């Protein structure tokens, strides 16, 4: 694959992350992905599943900001290392809003076909994310109170 095609693929992925994830313009997903798009990280394994995940994360962290730290393009793939930062202001997996700041890494692989994203894989540092949102001040206070009661 020539260098120009690799740059086009990388640009497609950057625009997708910027518009769909960063700006929350989920309705634009069809501008970036094929009709037969395969989602390998989220359920359902379709573009609708991908869109639902964007909505879920943005509801939990409405000020989420994704920074693309690295991209690598080879053949029909683009791999991104991203960092997402924001504030946990809405529920996530039944965990109520904590008001905590989050800072977590994501790794995404996109397969490009005919100028559109045909397939997506993702690895999110969910453990770090969950530690950060569950470390709510009320949780720390509850633990301190339980420790005091245990020492009485």
N, CA, C and O of each residue as an XYZ file, in Angstrom:
608
protein
N       0.859     -1.181      0.000
C       0.000      0.000      0.000
C       0.898      1.234      0.000
O       1.889      1.288      0.728
N       0.547      2.218     -0.817
C       1.399      3.406     -0.902
C       1.179      4.347      0.283
O       0.192      4.245      1.012
N       2.121      5.255      0.448
C       2.109      6.186      1.583
C       0.853      7.055      1.595
O       0.298      7.317      2.662
N       0.399      7.506      0.424
C      -0.796      8.358      0.362
C      -2.019      7.612      0.896
O      -2.823      8.192      1.625
N      -2.166      6.349      0.545
C      -3.305      5.556      1.023
C      -3.235      5.369      2.537
O      -4.260      5.412      3.217
N      -2.035      5.162      3.064
C      -1.882      5.023      4.519
C      -2.272      6.310      5.229
O      -2.909      6.274      6.282
N      -1.890      7.452      4.653
C      -2.266      8.752      5.239
C      -3.780      8.955      5.169
O      -4.375      9.485      6.108
N      -4.406      8.539      4.070
C      -5.868      8.657      3.948
C      -6.563      7.805      5.009
O      -7.535      8.248      5.621
N      -6.073      6.588      5.228
C      -6.664      5.711      6.238
C      -6.531      6.313      7.635
O      -7.476      6.296      8.424
N      -5.348      6.843      7.926
C      -5.109      7.464      9.232
C      -5.999      8.684      9.411
O      -6.553      8.897     10.490
N      -6.140      9.481      8.369
C      -6.999     10.671      8.440
C      -8.456     10.276      8.672
O      -9.157     10.924      9.449
N      -8.912      9.218      8.005
C     -10.279      8.721      8.206
C     -10.510      8.377      9.678
O     -11.521      8.770     10.260
N      -9.586      7.653     10.268
C      -9.719      7.246     11.670
C      -9.685      8.463     12.587
O     -10.475      8.544     13.528
N      -8.794      9.401     12.334
C      -8.736     10.627     13.152
C     -10.054     11.396     13.092
O     -10.551     11.858     14.119
N     -10.615     11.533     11.901
C     -11.892     12.253     11.754
C     -13.024     11.498     12.461
O     -13.891     12.111     13.083
N     -13.009     10.170     12.362
C     -14.015      9.344     13.033
C     -13.965      9.565     14.545
O     -14.996      9.806     15.173
N     -12.779      9.482     15.121
C     -12.631      9.685     16.567
C     -13.044     11.092     16.950
O     -13.735     11.283     17.951
N     -12.637     12.069     16.181
C     -12.967     13.469     16.479
C     -14.481     13.711     16.422
O     -15.059     14.272     17.352
N     -15.107     13.290     15.339
C     -16.520     13.621     15.157
C     -17.469     12.723     15.944
O     -18.413     13.215     16.561
N     -17.232     11.422     15.930
C     -18.173     10.504     16.592
C     -17.925     10.459     18.092
O     -18.867     10.588     18.874
N     -16.673     10.276     18.509
C     -16.379     10.141     19.943
C     -16.207     11.507     20.613
O     -16.868     11.794     21.611
N     -15.335     12.336     20.077
C     -15.016     13.620     20.731
C     -16.208     14.570     20.716
O     -16.549     15.166     21.738
N     -16.837     14.707     19.555
C     -17.965     15.634     19.443
C     -19.304     14.982     19.777
O     -20.314     15.676     19.898
N     -19.324     13.659     19.927
C     -20.561     12.958     20.266
C     -21.575     12.936     19.140
O     -22.769     12.771     19.386
N     -21.119     13.101     17.914
C     -22.024     13.135     16.759
C     -22.242     11.706     16.242
O     -21.799     11.343     15.152
N     -22.929     10.922     17.052
C     -23.141      9.502     16.778
C     -23.879      9.300     15.455
O     -23.681      8.289     14.781
N     -24.718     10.248     15.085
C     -25.457     10.132     13.822
C     -24.520     10.123     12.605
O     -24.926      9.719     11.516
N     -23.286     10.561     12.786
C     -22.302     10.594     11.686
C     -21.607      9.248     11.471
O     -20.827      9.109     10.529
N     -21.870      8.265     12.314
C     -21.163      6.985     12.220
C     -21.290      6.374     10.826
O     -20.343      5.762     10.331
N     -22.439      6.532     10.197
C     -22.642      5.937      8.869
C     -21.782      6.611      7.793
O     -21.591      6.048      6.716
N     -21.268      7.800      8.073
C     -20.371      8.476      7.133
C     -18.968      7.861      7.156
O     -18.174      8.081      6.241
N     -18.674      7.098      8.195
C     -17.321      6.588      8.394
C     -17.192      5.076      8.285
O     -16.095      4.574      8.039
N     -18.282      4.338      8.460
C     -18.179      2.879      8.498
C     -19.016      2.247      7.389
O     -19.990      2.828      6.911
N     -18.611      1.045      6.995
C     -19.327      0.317      5.954
C     -20.675     -0.175      6.479
O     -20.897     -0.253      7.687
N     -21.563     -0.504      5.552
C     -22.874     -1.045      5.939
C     -22.716     -2.361      6.693
O     -23.512     -2.668      7.581
N     -21.708     -3.129      6.349
C     -21.471     -4.412      7.006
C     -20.428     -4.346      8.098
O     -19.820     -5.361      8.439
N     -20.211     -3.166      8.652
C     -19.226     -2.940      9.714
C     -19.319     -4.018     10.793
O     -20.408     -4.380     11.238
N     -18.150     -4.522     11.205
C     -18.097     -5.538     12.259
C     -17.426     -4.926     13.489
O     -16.293     -4.451     13.421
N     -18.131     -4.946     14.591
C     -17.631     -4.450     15.875
C     -17.146     -5.643     16.682
O     -17.930     -6.537     17.000
N     -15.873     -5.664     17.013
C     -15.300     -6.793     17.749
C     -15.121     -6.517     19.236
O     -14.642     -7.384     19.967
N     -15.499     -5.320     19.699
C     -15.295     -4.982     21.106
C     -16.605     -4.780     21.862
O     -16.655     -5.025     23.067
N     -17.638     -4.350     21.202
C     -18.881     -3.984     21.869
C     -20.033     -4.817     21.340
O     -19.941     -5.422     20.272
N     -21.122     -4.842     22.105
C     -22.333     -5.561     21.709
C     -23.443     -4.564     21.452
O     -23.513     -3.552     22.149
N     -24.314     -4.802     20.485
C     -24.158     -5.816     19.459
C     -22.983     -5.497     18.541
O     -22.483     -4.372     18.540
N     -22.555     -6.454     17.784
C     -21.327     -6.351     16.984
C     -21.572     -5.634     15.653
O     -21.139     -6.097     14.598
N     -22.260     -4.519     15.719
C     -22.657     -3.738     14.543
C     -22.321     -2.279     14.776
O     -21.848     -1.901     15.848
N     -22.569     -1.464     13.765
C     -22.350     -0.024     13.966
C     -23.304      0.529     15.013
O     -22.973      1.495     15.701
N     -24.501     -0.080     15.146
C     -25.432      0.356     16.186
C     -24.861      0.048     17.576
O     -25.041      0.828     18.511
N     -24.176     -1.087     17.704
C     -23.518     -1.416     18.965
C     -22.405     -0.440     19.296
O     -22.224     -0.052     20.450
N     -21.666     -0.050     18.274
C     -20.600      0.939     18.479
C     -21.215      2.268     18.926
O     -20.736      2.896     19.870
N     -22.274      2.686     18.240
C     -22.946      3.945     18.586
C     -23.489      3.908     20.007
O     -23.397      4.902     20.728
N     -24.051      2.784     20.420
C     -24.585      2.654     21.780
C     -23.476      2.806     22.817
O     -23.690      3.397     23.876
N     -22.303      2.279     22.516
C     -21.177      2.407     23.447
C     -20.733      3.857     23.558
O     -20.419      4.324     24.654
N     -20.702      4.574     22.448
C     -20.353      6.006     22.483
C     -21.337      6.737     23.387
O     -20.935      7.517     24.250
N     -22.632      6.482     23.187
C     -23.657      7.157     23.999
C     -23.511      6.833     25.486
O     -23.633      7.719     26.332
N     -23.250      5.570     25.801
C     -23.103      5.142     27.195
C     -21.926      5.840     27.860
O     -22.048      6.349     28.975
N     -20.803      5.864     27.185
C     -19.620      6.481     27.784
C     -19.782      7.994     27.910
O     -19.374      8.581     28.913
N     -20.377      8.629     26.897
C     -20.577     10.078     26.977
C     -21.637     10.458     28.015
O     -21.585     11.560     28.562
N     -22.586      9.578     28.296
C     -23.553      9.851     29.364
C     -22.865      9.789     30.725
O     -23.208     10.545     31.633
N     -21.900      8.894     30.863
C     -21.171      8.755     32.130
C     -20.107      9.827     32.291
O     -19.861     10.301     33.400
N     -19.473     10.209     31.187
C     -18.370     11.182     31.214
C     -18.634     12.203     30.098
O     -17.994     12.151     29.048
N     -19.572     13.128     30.322
C     -19.984     14.036     29.251
C     -18.894     14.991     28.768
O     -18.977     15.505     27.653
N     -17.887     15.231     29.583
C     -16.794     16.111     29.162
C     -15.580     15.313     28.678
O     -14.466     15.833     28.635
N     -15.803     14.048     28.315
C     -14.702     13.191     27.872
C     -13.948     13.840     26.712
O     -14.545     14.370     25.775
N     -12.638     13.783     26.804
C     -11.773     14.314     25.746
C     -10.756     13.238     25.383
O      -9.972     12.792     26.221
N     -10.785     12.836     24.126
C      -9.857     11.815     23.639
C      -8.678     12.491     22.974
O      -8.848     13.389     22.150
N      -7.494     12.061     23.331
C      -6.266     12.534     22.704
C      -5.626     11.342     22.018
O      -5.352     10.322     22.650
N      -5.390     11.476     20.722
C      -4.674     10.425     19.995
C      -3.189     10.656     20.241
O      -2.623     11.657     19.803
N      -2.578      9.731     20.937
C      -1.164      9.878     21.271
C      -0.247      9.271     20.221
O       0.871      9.746     20.019
N      -0.718      8.213     19.545
C       0.080      7.542     18.527
C      -0.834      6.869     17.529
O      -1.893      6.360     17.896
N      -0.436      6.861     16.276
C      -1.111      6.047     15.266
C      -0.058      5.324     14.444
O       1.041      5.829     14.212
N      -0.421      4.155     14.022
C       0.420      3.370     13.129
C      -0.477      2.811     12.046
O      -1.529      2.242     12.339
N      -0.072      2.968     10.802
C      -0.853      2.442      9.687
C       0.006      1.470      8.889
O       1.160      1.745      8.562
N      -0.586      0.345      8.592
C       0.091     -0.660      7.776
C      -0.980     -1.451      7.037
O      -1.978     -1.867      7.626
N      -0.761     -1.654      5.747
C      -1.727     -2.362      4.910
C      -3.108     -1.722      5.097
O      -3.261     -0.520      4.880
N      -4.111     -2.505      5.495
C      -5.470     -1.966      5.623
C      -5.839     -1.658      7.079
O      -7.019     -1.506      7.398
N      -4.838     -1.566      7.962
C      -5.101     -1.350      9.391
C      -4.528     -0.028      9.877
O      -3.481      0.433      9.421
N      -5.251      0.563     10.819
C      -4.753      1.729     11.559
C      -4.922      1.399     13.034
O      -6.009      1.034     13.481
N      -3.829      1.533     13.786
C      -3.848      1.287     15.223
C      -3.606      2.617     15.924
O      -2.695      3.364     15.567
N      -4.439      2.906     16.931
C      -4.324      4.150     17.688
C      -4.137      3.854     19.165
O      -4.756      2.944     19.718
N      -3.280      4.632     19.787
C      -3.204      4.669     21.244
C      -3.825      5.991     21.644
O      -3.383      7.058     21.216
N      -4.864      5.908     22.476
C      -5.587      7.111     22.887
C      -5.567      7.256     24.399
O      -5.331      6.299     25.137
N      -5.816      8.452     24.827
C      -5.991      8.727     26.242
C      -7.296      9.485     26.386
O      -7.528     10.469     25.683
N      -8.138      9.039     27.281
C      -9.408      9.716     27.520
C      -9.380     10.298     28.932
O      -9.024      9.632     29.904
N      -9.768     11.561     28.998
C      -9.830     12.264     30.283
C     -11.191     12.933     30.385
O     -11.777     13.339     29.381
N     -11.679     13.041     31.600
C     -12.959     13.696     31.813
C     -13.399     13.553     33.251
O     -12.602     13.237     34.134
N     -14.690     13.792     33.478
C     -15.255     13.756     34.823
C     -16.446     12.806     34.840
O     -17.331     12.895     33.988
N     -16.465     11.906     35.804
C     -17.543     10.915     35.931
C     -18.774     11.622     36.510
O     -18.899     11.781     37.725
N     -19.677     12.042     35.622
C     -20.846     12.823     36.032
C     -22.169     12.092     35.844
O     -23.224     12.627     36.185
N     -22.124     10.877     35.305
C     -23.341     10.100     35.099
C     -23.089      8.647     35.436
O     -21.935      8.238     35.565
N     -24.153      7.847     35.583
C     -23.963      6.442     35.952
C     -23.225      5.659     34.861
O     -23.358      5.937     33.669
N     -22.450      4.682     35.306
C     -21.762      3.767     34.403
C     -21.805      2.391     35.032
O     -21.289      2.193     36.132
N     -22.418      1.431     34.341
C     -22.552      0.062     34.864
C     -23.103      0.056     36.291
O     -22.570     -0.627     37.166
N     -24.140      0.797     36.512
C     -24.817      0.893     37.815
C     -23.975      1.579     38.886
O     -24.344      1.557     40.060
N     -22.874      2.177     38.511
C     -22.059      2.949     39.457
C     -22.498      4.403     39.325
O     -22.342      4.998     38.259
N     -23.042      4.981     40.388
C     -23.525      6.360     40.288
C     -22.386      7.344     40.052
O     -21.222      7.048     40.322
N     -22.739      8.507     39.549
C     -21.750      9.557     39.294
C     -20.960      9.843     40.561
O     -21.529      9.996     41.642
N     -19.654      9.914     40.417
C     -18.785     10.171     41.567
C     -18.228     11.586     41.565
O     -17.788     12.085     42.601
N     -18.247     12.231     40.406
C     -17.612     13.541     40.285
C     -16.105     13.432     40.147
O     -15.416     14.450     40.079
N     -15.584     12.214     40.105
C     -14.133     12.001     40.017
C     -13.624     12.258     38.602
O     -14.323     12.029     37.615
N     -12.405     12.734     38.535
C     -11.711     12.882     37.253
C     -11.232     11.508     36.815
O     -10.809     10.699     37.641
N     -11.296     11.245     35.522
C     -10.782      9.986     34.984
C      -9.686     10.279     33.969
O      -9.667     11.322     33.315
N      -8.782      9.325     33.866
C      -7.679      9.405     32.914
C      -7.313      7.957     32.593
O      -6.687      7.278     33.407
N      -7.700      7.489     31.420
C      -7.489      6.082     31.073
C      -7.014      5.962     29.629
O      -7.209      6.863     28.813
N      -6.394      4.840     29.342
C      -5.875      4.575     27.995
C      -6.791      3.632     27.228
O      -7.477      2.782     27.796
N      -6.769      3.820     25.918
C      -7.481      2.952     24.993
C      -6.546      2.627     23.839
O      -5.700      3.434     23.453
N      -6.715      1.447     23.309
C      -5.997      1.039     22.109
C      -7.050      0.556     21.134
O      -7.886     -0.277     21.485
N      -7.022      1.064     19.922
C      -8.034      0.709     18.934
C      -7.365      0.301     17.632
O      -6.363      0.885     17.218
N      -7.934     -0.705     17.001
C      -7.485     -1.123     15.682
C      -8.671     -1.027     14.737
O      -9.766     -1.500     15.041
N      -8.439     -0.414     13.594
C      -9.469     -0.245     12.572
C      -8.992     -0.914     11.285
O      -7.839     -0.757     10.882
N      -9.887     -1.657     10.651
C      -9.592     -2.199      9.318
C     -10.365     -1.353      8.316
O     -11.573     -1.154      8.447
N      -9.650     -0.862      7.321
C     -10.229      0.032      6.328
C     -10.479     -0.740      5.036
O      -9.653     -1.540      4.597
N     -11.639     -0.480      4.442
C     -12.019     -1.130      3.188
C     -12.775     -0.120      2.331
O     -13.809      0.401      2.748
N     -12.267      0.150      1.158
C     -12.959      1.071      0.251
C     -13.132      2.465      0.820
O     -14.138      3.119      0.546
N     -12.178      2.935      1.604
C     -12.237      4.286      2.151
C     -13.124      4.440      3.379
O     -13.367      5.559      3.829
N     -13.613      3.320      3.931
C     -14.451      3.355      5.134
C     -13.936      2.335      6.143
O     -13.191      1.419      5.797
N     -14.343      2.510      7.388
C     -13.964      1.570      8.444
C     -14.877      0.350      8.334
O     -16.101      0.463      8.403
N     -14.253     -0.821      8.160
C     -15.022     -2.051      7.989
C     -15.058     -2.892      9.256
O     -15.956     -3.713      9.442
N     -14.060     -2.679     10.138
C     -13.977     -3.501     11.340
C     -13.241     -2.729     12.426
O     -12.383     -1.894     12.142
N     -13.591     -3.021     13.674
C     -13.009     -2.306     14.806
C     -12.776     -3.259     15.971
O     -13.622     -4.095     16.289
N     -11.608     -3.115     16.600
C     -11.271     -3.807     17.842
C     -10.855     -2.739     18.837
O     -10.335     -1.697     18.440
N     -11.076     -2.981     20.130
C     -10.679     -1.993     21.138
C     -10.235     -2.688     22.411
O     -10.732     -3.752     22.781
N      -9.296     -2.055     23.053
C      -8.845     -2.476     24.374
C      -8.839     -1.214     25.225
O      -8.123     -0.254     24.936
N      -9.647     -1.232     26.277
C      -9.794     -0.077     27.167
C      -9.274     -0.479     28.532
O      -9.545     -1.589     28.992
N      -8.545      0.384     29.177
C      -8.049      0.080     30.518
C      -9.214      0.245     31.490
O      -9.264      1.183     32.286
N     -10.138     -0.692     31.398
C     -11.357     -0.655     32.212
C     -11.046     -0.715     33.697
O     -11.731     -0.080     34.499
N     -10.016     -1.475     34.075
C      -9.663     -1.576     35.503
C      -9.291     -0.205     36.061
O      -9.743      0.161     37.145
N      -8.483      0.545     35.344
C      -8.100      1.891     35.802
C      -9.325      2.802     35.847
O      -9.508      3.561     36.799
N     -10.155      2.720     34.818
C     -11.362      3.538     34.758
C     -12.274      3.244     35.952
O     -12.745      4.169     36.614
N     -12.525      1.963     36.229
C     -13.402      1.597     37.343
C     -12.812      2.001     38.684
O     -13.541      2.453     39.567
N     -11.504      1.845     38.850
C     -10.863      2.298     40.103
C     -11.090      3.787     40.296
O     -11.377      4.238     41.405
N     -10.963      4.544     39.224
C     -11.087      5.997     39.327
C     -12.522      6.429     39.626
O     -12.731      7.350     40.415
N     -13.505      5.785     39.016
C     -14.884      6.231     39.266
C     -15.440      5.678     40.565
O     -16.351      6.276     41.138
N     -14.922      4.556     41.051
C     -15.430      4.004     42.308
C     -14.718      4.578     43.524
O     -15.115      4.300     44.655
N     -13.696      5.356     43.316
C     -12.972      5.964     44.428
C     -13.618      7.288     44.803
O     -12.937      8.279     45.064
N     -14.952      7.283     44.826
C     -15.709      8.494     45.150
C     -15.450      8.918     46.589
O     -15.225      8.073     47.457
N     -15.481     10.229     46.847
C     -15.272     10.694     48.218
C     -16.209     10.031     49.220
O     -15.789      9.717     50.333
N     -17.478      9.810     48.848
C     -18.407      9.183     49.798
C     -17.975      7.759     50.113
O     -18.224      7.274     51.217
N     -17.334      7.082     49.169
C     -16.850      5.726     49.411
C     -15.706      5.753     50.418
O     -15.658      4.924     51.327
N     -14.794      6.694     50.262
C     -13.671      6.815     51.188
C     -14.183      7.161     52.584
O     -13.688      6.631     53.579
N     -15.174      8.049     52.658
C     -15.744      8.407     53.963
C     -16.428      7.200     54.601
O     -16.306      6.979     55.806
N     -17.142      6.424     53.797
C     -17.820      5.237     54.325
C     -16.803      4.240     54.870
O     -17.028      3.638     55.920
N     -15.689      4.060     54.168
C     -14.647      3.145     54.649
C     -14.035      3.645     55.957
O     -13.787      2.865     56.876
N     -13.798      4.946     56.028
C     -13.229      5.519     57.245
C     -14.202      5.344     58.410
O     -13.792      5.014     59.523
N     -15.492      5.566     58.150
C     -16.499      5.384     59.191
C     -16.587      3.933     59.648
O     -16.734      3.667     60.841
N     -16.501      3.002     58.720
C     -16.547      1.577     59.067
C     -15.321      1.204     59.897
O     -15.422      0.414     60.836
N     -14.182      1.762     59.560
C     -12.945      1.465     60.317
C     -13.050      2.016     61.744
O     -12.608      1.374     62.696
N     -13.631      3.195     61.879
C     -13.801      3.783     63.216
C     -14.742      2.928     64.057
O     -14.477      2.668     65.230
N     -15.853      2.489     63.442
C     -16.818      1.653     64.175
C     -16.173      0.317     64.582
O     -16.463     -0.213     65.654
N     -15.317     -0.209     63.737
C     -14.656     -1.496     64.043
C     -13.687     -1.349     65.218
O     -13.439     -2.309     65.947
N     -13.140     -0.138     65.398
C     -12.177      0.084     66.482
C     -12.849      0.448     67.800
O     -12.169      0.554     68.821
N     -14.154      0.641     67.805
C     -14.861      1.019     69.042
C     -15.047     -0.128     69.973
O     -15.622      0.036     71.049
